[in-house]
């Protein structure tokens, strides 16, 4: 159905449901504890990305609305969240 702001949860796309699912992101900025650096070399095409494996994941919260879902849609969606 709706592919704008589509989420993929455990390989299942929100657009694959029969009901319409609206996904809204909250306007918040979370900065990780360390930065990823981009190392470029003059005269050579490409770049090396160096990242810190000990950096925490950036958490994002979403507001998800199911529009006129059937019981099957509710069960299928809630099973993805468990």
C-alpha positions in Angstrom: 0.0 0.0 0.0 1.7 3.2 1.2 5.5 3.1 0.6 6.3 6.6 1.9 8.0 6.3 5.3 7.9 2.5 5.0 9.5 0.5 7.8 10.9 -3.0 7.5 10.5 -5.0 10.7 12.2 -8.5 10.7 12.0 -8.5 6.9 8.3 -7.6 6.7 7.5 -4.3 5.0 4.7 -2.1 6.4 3.5 -1.7 2.8 2.7 -5.4 2.6 -0.3 -5.1 4.9 -3.8 -4.8 3.5 -4.6 -1.9 5.8 -2.8 1.5 5.5 0.0 1.9 8.0 1.3 5.4 8.6 4.8 5.8 10.0 5.9 9.1 11.5 9.3 9.9 12.9 9.7 12.2 15.9 11.8 15.3 15.3 14.7 14.6 17.7 18.4 14.6 17.3 20.5 12.0 19.0 24.3 12.2 18.7 26.3 9.1 19.1 29.2 9.0 21.6 31.9 8.9 18.9 32.2 9.9 15.3 33.0 7.9 12.1 35.8 9.4 10.2 36.2 9.4 6.4 39.8 9.1 5.3 40.4 10.3 1.7 43.6 9.9 -0.3 44.7 12.5 -2.8 44.9 11.2 -6.4 43.3 7.9 -5.6 39.6 7.3 -6.3 37.5 6.1 -3.3 37.8 6.5 0.4 38.2 4.5 3.6 35.6 4.7 6.3 36.9 4.1 9.8 34.3 3.6 12.5 34.3 2.8 16.2 32.8 -0.6 17.0 32.3 0.5 20.6 29.9 3.2 19.7 26.3 2.9 20.9 23.5 2.4 18.5 21.4 5.5 17.7 17.8 4.9 18.8 14.9 6.3 16.9 11.3 6.3 18.0 8.3 6.1 15.7 4.6 6.7 15.9 2.8 4.0 13.9 -0.9 4.3 13.0 -2.9 1.4 11.5 -5.9 2.7 9.5 -9.0 0.5 9.6 -7.1 -2.8 10.3 -8.8 -6.2 10.3 -8.2 -8.6 13.2 -5.7 -10.5 11.1 -3.8 -7.3 10.4 -3.6 -6.4 14.1 -2.5 -9.9 15.0 0.2 -10.0 12.2 1.5 -6.5 13.1 1.6 -7.2 16.9 3.4 -10.4 16.3 6.2 -8.4 14.7 6.7 -6.3 17.8 7.2 -9.3 20.2 
